[in-house]
């Protein structure tokens, strides 16, 4: 399987898990509730998932821990940024793009669970 096909298949599985979580919980909860249930759902699909993974910044030759944490990282390939907001804003997209640039991942999913239909709350981003 070509790398891009692998990532496409992986993101499809992740989105399916997100849909299952949203179908059961619906909108209106805290991000932490969605994150915990989403983590469980991804693990039930036998995916390797890291939660609240530290993301240091490398400045020149120095590693700086600024307290950045990635909500979820699946299979060391896809960063998931979870939101529960009225509207995804440009700052949320910039946040995920920054995480992608600082990490070794090239694909990210910005998922806003505070929507009526989850498909309206998913944004896939690549660098």
C-alpha positions as CSV (number, residue, x, y, z in Angstrom):
1,X,0.0,0.0,0.0
2,X,1.4,3.4,-1.0
3,X,2.0,5.8,2.0
4,X,-0.8,8.2,0.9
5,X,-3.3,5.3,0.6
6,X,-2.3,4.1,4.1
7,X,-2.9,7.6,5.5
8,X,-6.2,7.9,3.6
9,X,-7.3,4.5,5.0
10,X,-6.2,5.5,8.5
11,X,-8.1,8.8,8.4
12,X,-11.2,7.0,7.2
13,X,-11.0,4.7,10.2
14,X,-10.4,7.7,12.5
15,X,-13.4,9.6,11.1
16,X,-15.5,6.4,11.5
17,X,-14.6,6.3,15.2
18,X,-15.4,10.0,15.6
19,X,-18.8,9.5,14.0
20,X,-19.5,6.6,16.4
21,X,-18.6,8.8,19.4
22,X,-20.7,11.7,18.1
23,X,-23.6,9.4,17.4
24,X,-23.6,8.2,21.0
25,X,-22.7,11.5,22.8
26,X,-24.1,14.2,20.5
27,X,-22.9,17.8,20.7
28,X,-22.6,20.0,23.8
29,X,-20.0,18.2,26.0
30,X,-16.5,19.3,27.0
31,X,-13.6,18.5,24.8
32,X,-12.1,16.2,27.5
33,X,-15.2,14.0,27.4
34,X,-15.0,13.6,23.6
35,X,-11.2,13.0,23.9
36,X,-11.6,10.2,26.4
37,X,-14.4,8.4,24.5
38,X,-12.6,8.9,21.2
39,X,-9.4,7.4,22.6
40,X,-11.4,4.4,23.8
41,X,-13.1,4.0,20.4
42,X,-9.7,4.2,18.5
43,X,-8.2,1.6,20.8
44,X,-11.1,-0.7,20.2
45,X,-10.2,-0.5,16.5
46,X,-6.7,-1.7,17.4
47,X,-5.1,1.6,16.5
48,X,-2.0,2.8,18.3
49,X,-3.0,6.1,20.0
50,X,-1.0,8.5,22.2
51,X,-3.0,11.0,24.3
52,X,-1.8,14.4,25.3
53,X,1.6,13.8,23.6
54,X,4.1,16.5,24.5
55,X,5.3,18.6,21.6
56,X,8.6,20.4,22.2
57,X,9.9,23.2,20.1
58,X,13.5,23.0,18.8
59,X,15.0,26.5,18.6
60,X,18.5,26.4,17.1
61,X,20.2,23.6,19.1
62,X,17.9,23.8,22.1
63,X,14.8,21.8,22.9
64,X,12.2,24.0,24.6
65,X,9.2,22.5,26.4
66,X,6.5,25.2,26.0
67,X,3.7,23.0,27.3
68,X,2.2,22.1,23.9
69,X,0.3,18.9,23.9
70,X,-1.2,17.0,21.0
71,X,-4.7,15.8,21.8
72,X,-4.3,12.5,20.1
73,X,-1.7,11.0,17.7
74,X,-2.8,7.9,15.8
75,X,-0.3,5.4,14.5
76,X,2.5,8.1,14.7
77,X,0.9,9.4,11.4
78,X,-2.2,11.6,12.1
79,X,-2.6,14.4,14.7
80,X,-6.1,14.9,15.9
81,X,-7.1,18.2,17.4
82,X,-10.4,18.0,19.2
83,X,-12.7,20.9,19.7
84,X,-16.2,21.5,21.1
85,X,-16.9,25.0,19.9
86,X,-19.7,26.9,18.1
87,X,-17.5,27.5,15.0
88,X,-14.1,26.4,13.9
89,X,-12.0,29.5,13.5
90,X,-8.8,30.3,11.6
91,X,-6.9,30.2,14.9
92,X,-7.9,26.5,15.3
93,X,-6.7,25.7,11.8
94,X,-3.4,27.6,12.5
95,X,-3.0,25.6,15.7
96,X,-3.2,22.3,13.9
97,X,-0.9,23.5,11.0
98,X,1.7,24.6,13.6
99,X,1.5,21.2,15.3
100,X,2.0,19.5,11.9
101,X,5.0,21.7,11.2
102,X,6.6,21.1,14.6
103,X,6.0,17.3,14.5
104,X,7.0,14.6,12.1
105,X,3.4,14.1,11.0
106,X,2.1,15.4,7.7
107,X,-1.7,14.8,8.2
108,X,-4.0,16.2,10.8
109,X,-7.7,16.1,11.6
110,X,-9.5,19.0,13.2
111,X,-12.7,17.6,14.7
112,X,-15.4,19.8,16.2
113,X,-17.9,17.7,18.1
114,X,-20.2,20.6,18.8
115,X,-22.1,20.3,15.6
116,X,-25.4,18.6,14.6
117,X,-23.8,16.5,11.9
118,X,-20.2,15.5,12.5
119,X,-19.3,15.7,8.8
120,X,-19.8,19.5,9.2
121,X,-17.2,19.5,12.0
122,X,-14.3,17.7,10.3
123,X,-11.4,19.4,8.6
124,X,-8.5,17.4,7.2
125,X,-5.2,19.2,6.8
126,X,-1.9,18.3,5.3
127,X,1.5,19.8,4.9
